[in-house]
């Protein structure tokens, strides 16, 4: 009984080469699909994008494991995914131009406070989604944004028209300290002037 249980857990139902090849093929297929369908899938801007990413894992599950539910098969498939990702990242690290071609280039969405319609159309973004991104990064209104760039990895880099809140607080504190210093200096100068100072005989 124990032998049969162990055999069911660890015995492969597929050839080893197939168990290795399946995750690798799916890996490259997903990379290509993400490159084709743009950066918004990685950014997960709305519930539909999130549903797609969550569904992909279930959709490709059978393609990765095949007709095999063994522990050995799962470990072998996971090892294949980690290995191919390691070698791809290592290869792209040494070939930066190829990395840029595969990842794509950043897309400017706002420049000089002006929303770029072409950039939004390229990434299939609406202004309401862009406003939501600005809100998540602490901006009350899109008018406060000087520039916004959607990076290849799905991250938004936003620069405001005014300094950040902590920078403004620091500036105000420095100004206040300078005022206190000037007042102390004037008080010291006033205290050092005696009743006979400045009177010559």
CNS distance restraints for C-alpha pairs under 8 A (distance, minus, plus):
assign (resid   1 and name CA) (resid   5 and name CA) 6.31 0.50 0.50
assign (resid   2 and name CA) (resid   6 and name CA) 6.17 0.50 0.50
assign (resid   3 and name CA) (resid   7 and name CA) 6.03 0.50 0.50
assign (resid   4 and name CA) (resid   8 and name CA) 6.12 0.50 0.50
assign (resid   5 and name CA) (resid   9 and name CA) 6.21 0.50 0.50
assign (resid   6 and name CA) (resid  10 and name CA) 6.07 0.50 0.50
assign (resid   6 and name CA) (resid  11 and name CA) 7.85 0.50 0.50
assign (resid   7 and name CA) (resid  11 and name CA) 5.11 0.50 0.50
assign (resid   8 and name CA) (resid  70 and name CA) 6.65 0.50 0.50
assign (resid   9 and name CA) (resid  69 and name CA) 7.81 0.50 0.50
assign (resid   9 and name CA) (resid  70 and name CA) 4.89 0.50 0.50
assign (resid   9 and name CA) (resid  71 and name CA) 5.54 0.50 0.50
assign (resid   9 and name CA) (resid  72 and name CA) 7.43 0.50 0.50
assign (resid  10 and name CA) (resid  70 and name CA) 5.22 0.50 0.50
assign (resid  10 and name CA) (resid  71 and name CA) 5.29 0.50 0.50
assign (resid  10 and name CA) (resid  72 and name CA) 4.97 0.50 0.50
assign (resid  10 and name CA) (resid  73 and name CA) 7.56 0.50 0.50
assign (resid  11 and name CA) (resid  70 and name CA) 6.29 0.50 0.50
assign (resid  11 and name CA) (resid  72 and name CA) 6.87 0.50 0.50
assign (resid  12 and name CA) (resid  16 and name CA) 7.76 0.50 0.50
assign (resid  12 and name CA) (resid  68 and name CA) 6.73 0.50 0.50
assign (resid  12 and name CA) (resid  70 and name CA) 6.20 0.50 0.50
assign (resid  12 and name CA) (resid  72 and name CA) 6.59 0.50 0.50
assign (resid  12 and name CA) (resid  73 and name CA) 6.03 0.50 0.50
assign (resid  13 and name CA) (resid  67 and name CA) 6.78 0.50 0.50
assign (resid  13 and name CA) (resid  68 and name CA) 5.33 0.50 0.50
assign (resid  13 and name CA) (resid  70 and name CA) 7.72 0.50 0.50
assign (resid  14 and name CA) (resid  18 and name CA) 6.63 0.50 0.50
assign (resid  14 and name CA) (resid  19 and name CA) 6.58 0.50 0.50
assign (resid  14 and name CA) (resid  66 and name CA) 7.79 0.50 0.50
assign (resid  14 and name CA) (resid  67 and name CA) 7.08 0.50 0.50
assign (resid  14 and name CA) (resid  68 and name CA) 6.57 0.50 0.50
assign (resid  15 and name CA) (resid  19 and name CA) 6.45 0.50 0.50
assign (resid  16 and name CA) (resid  20 and name CA) 6.31 0.50 0.50
assign (resid  17 and name CA) (resid  21 and name CA) 6.01 0.50 0.50
assign (resid  18 and name CA) (resid  22 and name CA) 5.96 0.50 0.50
assign (resid  19 and name CA) (resid  23 and name CA) 7.30 0.50 0.50
assign (resid  19 and name CA) (resid  64 and name CA) 7.67 0.50 0.50
assign (resid  19 and name CA) (resid  65 and name CA) 7.00 0.50 0.50
assign (resid  19 and name CA) (resid  66 and name CA) 7.87 0.50 0.50
assign (resid  19 and name CA) (resid  73 and name CA) 6.71 0.50 0.50
assign (resid  19 and name CA) (resid  76 and name CA) 6.87 0.50 0.50
assign (resid  19 and name CA) (resid  77 and name CA) 6.06 0.50 0.50
assign (resid  20 and name CA) (resid  24 and name CA) 6.82 0.50 0.50
assign (resid  20 and name CA) (resid  76 and name CA) 6.78 0.50 0.50
assign (resid  20 and name CA) (resid  77 and name CA) 5.98 0.50 0.50
assign (resid  20 and name CA) (resid  80 and name CA) 5.65 0.50 0.50
assign (resid  21 and name CA) (resid  25 and name CA) 6.16 0.50 0.50
assign (resid  21 and name CA) (resid  80 and name CA) 7.96 0.50 0.50
assign (resid  22 and name CA) (resid  26 and name CA) 6.31 0.50 0.50
assign (resid  22 and name CA) (resid  63 and name CA) 6.65 0.50 0.50
assign (resid  22 and name CA) (resid  64 and name CA) 5.09 0.50 0.50
assign (resid  22 and name CA) (resid  65 and name CA) 7.33 0.50 0.50
assign (resid  22 and name CA) (resid  66 and name CA) 7.95 0.50 0.50
assign (resid  22 and name CA) (resid  77 and name CA) 7.85 0.50 0.50
assign (resid  23 and name CA) (resid  27 and name CA) 5.91 0.50 0.50
assign (resid  23 and name CA) (resid  63 and name CA) 7.82 0.50 0.50
assign (resid  23 and name CA) (resid  64 and name CA) 4.98 0.50 0.50
assign (resid  23 and name CA) (resid  65 and name CA) 7.80 0.50 0.50
assign (resid  23 and name CA) (resid  77 and name CA) 6.05 0.50 0.50
assign (resid  23 and name CA) (resid  78 and name CA) 7.88 0.50 0.50
assign (resid  23 and name CA) (resid  80 and name CA) 6.47 0.50 0.50
assign (resid  23 and name CA) (resid  81 and name CA) 5.96 0.50 0.50
assign (resid  24 and name CA) (resid  28 and name CA) 6.41 0.50 0.50
assign (resid  24 and name CA) (resid  80 and name CA) 6.69 0.50 0.50
assign (resid  24 and name CA) (resid  81 and name CA) 6.33 0.50 0.50
assign (resid  24 and name CA) (resid  84 and name CA) 6.69 0.50 0.50
assign (resid  25 and name CA) (resid  29 and name CA) 6.17 0.50 0.50
assign (resid  26 and name CA) (resid  30 and name CA) 6.14 0.50 0.50
assign (resid  26 and name CA) (resid  60 and name CA) 7.22 0.50 0.50
assign (resid  26 and name CA) (resid  63 and name CA) 7.35 0.50 0.50
assign (resid  26 and name CA) (resid  64 and name CA) 6.83 0.50 0.50
assign (resid  27 and name CA) (resid  31 and name CA) 6.34 0.50 0.50
assign (resid  27 and name CA) (resid  81 and name CA) 7.16 0.50 0.50
assign (resid  28 and name CA) (resid  32 and name CA) 6.18 0.50 0.50
assign (resid  29 and name CA) (resid  33 and name CA) 6.19 0.50 0.50
assign (resid  30 and name CA) (resid  34 and name CA) 6.08 0.50 0.50
assign (resid  31 and name CA) (resid  35 and name CA) 6.26 0.50 0.50
assign (resid  32 and name CA) (resid  36 and name CA) 6.18 0.50 0.50
assign (resid  33 and name CA) (resid  37 and name CA) 6.06 0.50 0.50
assign (resid  34 and name CA) (resid  38 and name CA) 6.08 0.50 0.50
assign (resid  34 and name CA) (resid  39 and name CA) 7.34 0.50 0.50
assign (resid  34 and name CA) (resid  41 and name CA) 7.18 0.50 0.50
assign (resid  34 and name CA) (resid  42 and name CA) 7.88 0.50 0.50
assign (resid  35 and name CA) (resid  39 and name CA) 7.47 0.50 0.50
assign (resid  35 and name CA) (resid 102 and name CA) 7.07 0.50 0.50
assign (resid  35 and name CA) (resid 103 and name CA) 6.81 0.50 0.50
assign (resid  35 and name CA) (resid 104 and name CA) 7.54 0.50 0.50
assign (resid  37 and name CA) (resid  41 and name CA) 7.31 0.50 0.50
assign (resid  38 and name CA) (resid 123 and name CA) 6.45 0.50 0.50
assign (resid  39 and name CA) (resid  43 and name CA) 6.42 0.50 0.50
assign (resid  39 and name CA) (resid 123 and name CA) 6.97 0.50 0.50
assign (resid  39 and name CA) (resid 150 and name CA) 7.75 0.50 0.50
assign (resid  39 and name CA) (resid 151 and name CA) 7.72 0.50 0.50
assign (resid  39 and name CA) (resid 152 and name CA) 6.02 0.50 0.50
assign (resid  39 and name CA) (resid 153 and name CA) 6.63 0.50 0.50
assign (resid  39 and name CA) (resid 154 and name CA) 5.05 0.50 0.50
assign (resid  40 and name CA) (resid  44 and name CA) 6.16 0.50 0.50
assign (resid  40 and name CA) (resid  45 and name CA) 6.55 0.50 0.50
assign (resid  40 and name CA) (resid  49 and name CA) 7.62 0.50 0.50
assign (resid  40 and name CA) (resid 123 and name CA) 6.56 0.50 0.50
assign (resid  40 and name CA) (resid 124 and name CA) 7.69 0.50 0.50
assign (resid  40 and name CA) (resid 125 and name CA) 7.80 0.50 0.50
assign (resid  40 and name CA) (resid 154 and name CA) 6.22 0.50 0.50
assign (resid  41 and name CA) (resid  45 and name CA) 7.53 0.50 0.50
assign (resid  41 and name CA) (resid  49 and name CA) 5.49 0.50 0.50
assign (resid  41 and name CA) (resid  50 and name CA) 7.68 0.50 0.50
assign (resid  41 and name CA) (resid  53 and name CA) 7.48 0.50 0.50
assign (resid  41 and name CA) (resid 154 and name CA) 7.56 0.50 0.50
assign (resid  42 and name CA) (resid 153 and name CA) 6.65 0.50 0.50
assign (resid  42 and name CA) (resid 154 and name CA) 4.90 0.50 0.50
assign (resid  43 and name CA) (resid 153 and name CA) 7.76 0.50 0.50
assign (resid  43 and name CA) (resid 154 and name CA) 4.38 0.50 0.50
assign (resid  43 and name CA) (resid 155 and name CA) 6.31 0.50 0.50
assign (resid  44 and name CA) (resid  49 and name CA) 5.06 0.50 0.50
assign (resid  44 and name CA) (resid  50 and name CA) 5.43 0.50 0.50
assign (resid  45 and name CA) (resid  49 and name CA) 6.50 0.50 0.50
assign (resid  45 and name CA) (resid  50 and name CA) 7.82 0.50 0.50
assign (resid  45 and name CA) (resid 129 and name CA) 6.81 0.50 0.50
assign (resid  46 and name CA) (resid  50 and name CA) 6.67 0.50 0.50
assign (resid  46 and name CA) (resid 129 and name CA) 7.94 0.50 0.50
assign (resid  47 and name CA) (resid  51 and name CA) 6.07 0.50 0.50
assign (resid  48 and name CA) (resid  52 and name CA) 6.27 0.50 0.50
assign (resid  49 and name CA) (resid  53 and name CA) 6.45 0.50 0.50
assign (resid  50 and name CA) (resid  54 and name CA) 6.16 0.50 0.50
assign (resid  51 and name CA) (resid  55 and name CA) 5.91 0.50 0.50
assign (resid  52 and name CA) (resid  56 and name CA) 6.10 0.50 0.50
assign (resid  53 and name CA) (resid  57 and name CA) 7.05 0.50 0.50
assign (resid  54 and name CA) (resid  58 and name CA) 7.33 0.50 0.50
assign (resid  55 and name CA) (resid  59 and name CA) 6.04 0.50 0.50
assign (resid  56 and name CA) (resid  60 and name CA) 6.11 0.50 0.50
assign (resid  57 and name CA) (resid  61 and name CA) 6.03 0.50 0.50
assign (resid  58 and name CA) (resid  62 and name CA) 7.81 0.50 0.50
assign (resid  59 and name CA) (resid  63 and name CA) 7.88 0.50 0.50
assign (resid  60 and name CA) (resid  64 and name CA) 6.21 0.50 0.50
assign (resid  61 and name CA) (resid  65 and name CA) 6.28 0.50 0.50
assign (resid  62 and name CA) (resid  66 and name CA) 5.14 0.50 0.50
assign (resid  62 and name CA) (resid  67 and name CA) 7.60 0.50 0.50
assign (resid  64 and name CA) (resid  77 and name CA) 7.30 0.50 0.50
assign (resid  65 and name CA) (resid  69 and name CA) 7.06 0.50 0.50
assign (resid  65 and name CA) (resid  73 and name CA) 7.20 0.50 0.50
assign (resid  65 and name CA) (resid  74 and name CA) 7.16 0.50 0.50
assign (resid  65 and name CA) (resid  77 and name CA) 7.15 0.50 0.50
assign (resid  68 and name CA) (resid  73 and name CA) 6.66 0.50 0.50
assign (resid  69 and name CA) (resid  73 and name CA) 6.71 0.50 0.50
assign (resid  69 and name CA) (resid  74 and name CA) 7.12 0.50 0.50
assign (resid  70 and name CA) (resid  74 and name CA) 6.36 0.50 0.50
assign (resid  71 and name CA) (resid  75 and name CA) 6.16 0.50 0.50
assign (resid  72 and name CA) (resid  76 and name CA) 6.00 0.50 0.50
assign (resid  73 and name CA) (resid  77 and name CA) 5.98 0.50 0.50
assign (resid  74 and name CA) (resid  78 and name CA) 6.09 0.50 0.50
assign (resid  75 and name CA) (resid  79 and name CA) 6.00 0.50 0.50
assign (resid  76 and name CA) (resid  80 and name CA) 6.17 0.50 0.50
assign (resid  77 and name CA) (resid  81 and name CA) 6.39 0.50 0.50
assign (resid  78 and name CA) (resid  82 and name CA) 6.26 0.50 0.50
assign (resid  79 and name CA) (resid  83 and name CA) 5.95 0.50 0.50
assign (resid  80 and name CA) (resid  84 and name CA) 6.06 0.50 0.50
assign (resid  81 and name CA) (resid  85 and name CA) 6.09 0.50 0.50
assign (resid  82 and name CA) (resid  86 and name CA) 6.07 0.50 0.50
assign (resid  83 and name CA) (resid  87 and name CA) 6.30 0.50 0.50
assign (resid  84 and name CA) (resid  88 and name CA) 6.02 0.50 0.50
assign (resid  85 and name CA) (resid  89 and name CA) 6.03 0.50 0.50
assign (resid  86 and name CA) (resid  90 and name CA) 6.05 0.50 0.50
assign (resid  87 and name CA) (resid  91 and name CA) 5.92 0.50 0.50
assign (resid  88 and name CA) (resid  92 and name CA) 6.08 0.50 0.50
assign (resid  89 and name CA) (resid  93 and name CA) 6.01 0.50 0.50
assign (resid  90 and name CA) (resid  94 and name CA) 6.63 0.50 0.50
assign (resid  91 and name CA) (resid  95 and name CA) 6.39 0.50 0.50
assign (resid  92 and name CA) (resid  96 and name CA) 5.99 0.50 0.50
assign (resid  92 and name CA) (resid  98 and name CA) 6.61 0.50 0.50
assign (resid  92 and name CA) (resid  99 and name CA) 5.15 0.50 0.50
assign (resid  93 and name CA) (resid  99 and name CA) 7.32 0.50 0.50
assign (resid  95 and name CA) (resid  99 and name CA) 6.34 0.50 0.50
assign (resid  96 and name CA) (resid 100 and name CA) 6.21 0.50 0.50
assign (resid  97 and name CA) (resid 101 and name CA) 6.30 0.50 0.50
assign (resid  98 and name CA) (resid 102 and name CA) 6.23 0.50 0.50
assign (resid  99 and name CA) (resid 103 and name CA) 6.01 0.50 0.50
assign (resid 100 and name CA) (resid 104 and name CA) 5.55 0.50 0.50
assign (resid 100 and name CA) (resid 105 and name CA) 6.77 0.50 0.50
assign (resid 101 and name CA) (resid 105 and name CA) 7.75 0.50 0.50
assign (resid 103 and name CA) (resid 152 and name CA) 5.78 0.50 0.50
assign (resid 103 and name CA) (resid 153 and name CA) 7.59 0.50 0.50
assign (resid 104 and name CA) (resid 152 and name CA) 5.89 0.50 0.50
assign (resid 105 and name CA) (resid 151 and name CA) 7.22 0.50 0.50
assign (resid 105 and name CA) (resid 152 and name CA) 5.99 0.50 0.50
assign (resid 106 and name CA) (resid 149 and name CA) 6.44 0.50 0.50
assign (resid 106 and name CA) (resid 150 and name CA) 5.61 0.50 0.50
assign (resid 106 and name CA) (resid 151 and name CA) 4.56 0.50 0.50
assign (resid 106 and name CA) (resid 152 and name CA) 5.54 0.50 0.50
assign (resid 107 and name CA) (resid 119 and name CA) 6.19 0.50 0.50
assign (resid 107 and name CA) (resid 123 and name CA) 7.95 0.50 0.50
assign (resid 107 and name CA) (resid 149 and name CA) 5.56 0.50 0.50
assign (resid 107 and name CA) (resid 150 and name CA) 5.15 0.50 0.50
assign (resid 107 and name CA) (resid 151 and name CA) 6.64 0.50 0.50
assign (resid 108 and name CA) (resid 116 and name CA) 7.43 0.50 0.50
assign (resid 108 and name CA) (resid 119 and name CA) 6.04 0.50 0.50
assign (resid 108 and name CA) (resid 147 and name CA) 7.71 0.50 0.50
assign (resid 108 and name CA) (resid 148 and name CA) 6.07 0.50 0.50
assign (resid 108 and name CA) (resid 149 and name CA) 4.38 0.50 0.50
assign (resid 108 and name CA) (resid 150 and name CA) 6.37 0.50 0.50
assign (resid 109 and name CA) (resid 115 and name CA) 6.00 0.50 0.50
assign (resid 109 and name CA) (resid 116 and name CA) 5.23 0.50 0.50
assign (resid 109 and name CA) (resid 117 and name CA) 7.55 0.50 0.50
assign (resid 109 and name CA) (resid 119 and name CA) 5.10 0.50 0.50
assign (resid 109 and name CA) (resid 120 and name CA) 6.11 0.50 0.50
assign (resid 109 and name CA) (resid 147 and name CA) 7.36 0.50 0.50
assign (resid 109 and name CA) (resid 148 and name CA) 5.37 0.50 0.50
assign (resid 109 and name CA) (resid 149 and name CA) 5.62 0.50 0.50
assign (resid 109 and name CA) (resid 150 and name CA) 7.07 0.50 0.50
assign (resid 110 and name CA) (resid 114 and name CA) 5.37 0.50 0.50
assign (resid 110 and name CA) (resid 115 and name CA) 4.43 0.50 0.50
assign (resid 110 and name CA) (resid 116 and name CA) 5.55 0.50 0.50
assign (resid 110 and name CA) (resid 145 and name CA) 7.68 0.50 0.50
assign (resid 110 and name CA) (resid 146 and name CA) 6.88 0.50 0.50
assign (resid 110 and name CA) (resid 147 and name CA) 4.67 0.50 0.50
assign (resid 110 and name CA) (resid 148 and name CA) 4.77 0.50 0.50
assign (resid 110 and name CA) (resid 149 and name CA) 7.04 0.50 0.50
assign (resid 111 and name CA) (resid 115 and name CA) 6.68 0.50 0.50
assign (resid 111 and name CA) (resid 116 and name CA) 7.14 0.50 0.50
assign (resid 111 and name CA) (resid 146 and name CA) 6.27 0.50 0.50
assign (resid 111 and name CA) (resid 147 and name CA) 4.66 0.50 0.50
assign (resid 111 and name CA) (resid 148 and name CA) 6.85 0.50 0.50
assign (resid 112 and name CA) (resid 146 and name CA) 5.09 0.50 0.50
assign (resid 112 and name CA) (resid 147 and name CA) 5.98 0.50 0.50
assign (resid 113 and name CA) (resid 143 and name CA) 6.62 0.50 0.50
assign (resid 113 and name CA) (resid 144 and name CA) 7.62 0.50 0.50
assign (resid 113 and name CA) (resid 145 and name CA) 5.83 0.50 0.50
assign (resid 113 and name CA) (resid 146 and name CA) 4.27 0.50 0.50
assign (resid 113 and name CA) (resid 147 and name CA) 6.13 0.50 0.50
assign (resid 113 and name CA) (resid 161 and name CA) 7.64 0.50 0.50
assign (resid 114 and name CA) (resid 146 and name CA) 7.67 0.50 0.50
assign (resid 116 and name CA) (resid 120 and name CA) 6.53 0.50 0.50
assign (resid 117 and name CA) (resid 121 and name CA) 6.12 0.50 0.50
assign (resid 118 and name CA) (resid 122 and name CA) 6.09 0.50 0.50
assign (resid 119 and name CA) (resid 123 and name CA) 6.47 0.50 0.50
assign (resid 120 and name CA) (resid 124 and name CA) 5.79 0.50 0.50
assign (resid 120 and name CA) (resid 125 and name CA) 4.83 0.50 0.50
assign (resid 120 and name CA) (resid 126 and name CA) 6.52 0.50 0.50
assign (resid 120 and name CA) (resid 127 and name CA) 7.72 0.50 0.50
assign (resid 121 and name CA) (resid 125 and name CA) 6.25 0.50 0.50
assign (resid 121 and name CA) (resid 126 and name CA) 7.95 0.50 0.50
assign (resid 125 and name CA) (resid 129 and name CA) 6.41 0.50 0.50
assign (resid 125 and name CA) (resid 130 and name CA) 7.05 0.50 0.50
assign (resid 126 and name CA) (resid 130 and name CA) 6.41 0.50 0.50
assign (resid 127 and name CA) (resid 131 and name CA) 6.09 0.50 0.50
assign (resid 128 and name CA) (resid 132 and name CA) 6.21 0.50 0.50
assign (resid 129 and name CA) (resid 133 and name CA) 6.31 0.50 0.50
assign (resid 130 and name CA) (resid 134 and name CA) 6.33 0.50 0.50
assign (resid 131 and name CA) (resid 135 and name CA) 6.21 0.50 0.50
assign (resid 131 and name CA) (resid 141 and name CA) 7.12 0.50 0.50
assign (resid 131 and name CA) (resid 142 and name CA) 5.87 0.50 0.50
assign (resid 132 and name CA) (resid 136 and name CA) 6.26 0.50 0.50
assign (resid 133 and name CA) (resid 137 and name CA) 6.50 0.50 0.50
assign (resid 133 and name CA) (resid 156 and name CA) 7.81 0.50 0.50
assign (resid 134 and name CA) (resid 138 and name CA) 6.55 0.50 0.50
assign (resid 134 and name CA) (resid 139 and name CA) 5.34 0.50 0.50
assign (resid 134 and name CA) (resid 140 and name CA) 7.54 0.50 0.50
assign (resid 134 and name CA) (resid 141 and name CA) 7.20 0.50 0.50
assign (resid 134 and name CA) (resid 142 and name CA) 6.39 0.50 0.50
assign (resid 134 and name CA) (resid 145 and name CA) 7.75 0.50 0.50
assign (resid 134 and name CA) (resid 158 and name CA) 7.59 0.50 0.50
assign (resid 135 and name CA) (resid 139 and name CA) 5.00 0.50 0.50
assign (resid 135 and name CA) (resid 140 and name CA) 5.98 0.50 0.50
assign (resid 135 and name CA) (resid 141 and name CA) 7.17 0.50 0.50
assign (resid 137 and name CA) (resid 158 and name CA) 7.85 0.50 0.50
assign (resid 139 and name CA) (resid 144 and name CA) 6.56 0.50 0.50
assign (resid 139 and name CA) (resid 145 and name CA) 7.40 0.50 0.50
assign (resid 139 and name CA) (resid 160 and name CA) 7.87 0.50 0.50
assign (resid 140 and name CA) (resid 144 and name CA) 7.24 0.50 0.50
assign (resid 141 and name CA) (resid 145 and name CA) 7.61 0.50 0.50
assign (resid 144 and name CA) (resid 160 and name CA) 5.72 0.50 0.50
assign (resid 144 and name CA) (resid 161 and name CA) 5.56 0.50 0.50
assign (resid 144 and name CA) (resid 162 and name CA) 7.25 0.50 0.50
assign (resid 145 and name CA) (resid 158 and name CA) 6.94 0.50 0.50
assign (resid 145 and name CA) (resid 159 and name CA) 6.03 0.50 0.50
assign (resid 145 and name CA) (resid 160 and name CA) 4.29 0.50 0.50
assign (resid 145 and name CA) (resid 161 and name CA) 5.50 0.50 0.50
assign (resid 146 and name CA) (resid 158 and name CA) 7.67 0.50 0.50
assign (resid 146 and name CA) (resid 159 and name CA) 5.62 0.50 0.50
assign (resid 146 and name CA) (resid 160 and name CA) 4.93 0.50 0.50
assign (resid 146 and name CA) (resid 161 and name CA) 4.71 0.50 0.50
assign (resid 147 and name CA) (resid 158 and name CA) 5.77 0.50 0.50
assign (resid 147 and name CA) (resid 159 and name CA) 5.22 0.50 0.50
assign (resid 147 and name CA) (resid 160 and name CA) 6.89 0.50 0.50
assign (resid 148 and name CA) (resid 156 and name CA) 6.76 0.50 0.50
assign (resid 148 and name CA) (resid 157 and name CA) 5.61 0.50 0.50
assign (resid 148 and name CA) (resid 158 and name CA) 4.40 0.50 0.50
assign (resid 148 and name CA) (resid 159 and name CA) 6.42 0.50 0.50
assign (resid 149 and name CA) (resid 156 and name CA) 5.69 0.50 0.50
assign (resid 149 and name CA) (resid 157 and name CA) 5.16 0.50 0.50
assign (resid 149 and name CA) (resid 158 and name CA) 6.54 0.50 0.50
assign (resid 150 and name CA) (resid 154 and name CA) 6.30 0.50 0.50
assign (resid 150 and name CA) (resid 155 and name CA) 5.88 0.50 0.50
assign (resid 150 and name CA) (resid 156 and name CA) 4.65 0.50 0.50
assign (resid 150 and name CA) (resid 157 and name CA) 6.47 0.50 0.50
assign (resid 151 and name CA) (resid 155 and name CA) 5.25 0.50 0.50
assign (resid 151 and name CA) (resid 156 and name CA) 6.09 0.50 0.50
assign (resid 151 and name CA) (resid 157 and name CA) 7.25 0.50 0.50
assign (resid 160 and name CA) (resid 164 and name CA) 7.32 0.50 0.50
assign (resid 163 and name CA) (resid 167 and name CA) 6.00 0.50 0.50
assign (resid 163 and name CA) (resid 168 and name CA) 6.11 0.50 0.50
assign (resid 164 and name CA) (resid 168 and name CA) 6.26 0.50 0.50
assign (resid 165 and name CA) (resid 169 and name CA) 6.18 0.50 0.50
assign (resid 166 and name CA) (resid 170 and name CA) 6.14 0.50 0.50
assign (resid 167 and name CA) (resid 171 and name CA) 6.21 0.50 0.50
assign (resid 168 and name CA) (resid 172 and name CA) 6.14 0.50 0.50
assign (resid 169 and name CA) (resid 173 and name CA) 6.08 0.50 0.50
assign (resid 170 and name CA) (resid 174 and name CA) 6.21 0.50 0.50
assign (resid 171 and name CA) (resid 175 and name CA) 6.25 0.50 0.50
assign (resid 172 and name CA) (resid 176 and name CA) 6.19 0.50 0.50
assign (resid 173 and name CA) (resid 177 and name CA) 6.18 0.50 0.50
assign (resid 174 and name CA) (resid 178 and name CA) 6.18 0.50 0.50
assign (resid 175 and name CA) (resid 179 and name CA) 6.30 0.50 0.50
assign (resid 176 and name CA) (resid 180 and name CA) 6.29 0.50 0.50
assign (resid 177 and name CA) (resid 181 and name CA) 6.13 0.50 0.50
assign (resid 178 and name CA) (resid 182 and name CA) 6.18 0.50 0.50
assign (resid 179 and name CA) (resid 183 and name CA) 6.23 0.50 0.50
assign (resid 180 and name CA) (resid 184 and name CA) 6.19 0.50 0.50
assign (resid 181 and name CA) (resid 185 and name CA) 6.15 0.50 0.50
assign (resid 182 and name CA) (resid 186 and name CA) 6.26 0.50 0.50
assign (resid 183 and name CA) (resid 187 and name CA) 6.18 0.50 0.50
assign (resid 184 and name CA) (resid 188 and name CA) 6.12 0.50 0.50
assign (resid 185 and name CA) (resid 189 and name CA) 6.20 0.50 0.50
assign (resid 186 and name CA) (resid 190 and name CA) 6.11 0.50 0.50
assign (resid 187 and name CA) (resid 191 and name CA) 6.08 0.50 0.50
assign (resid 188 and name CA) (resid 192 and name CA) 6.15 0.50 0.50
assign (resid 189 and name CA) (resid 193 and name CA) 6.64 0.50 0.50
assign (resid 193 and name CA) (resid 197 and name CA) 5.89 0.50 0.50
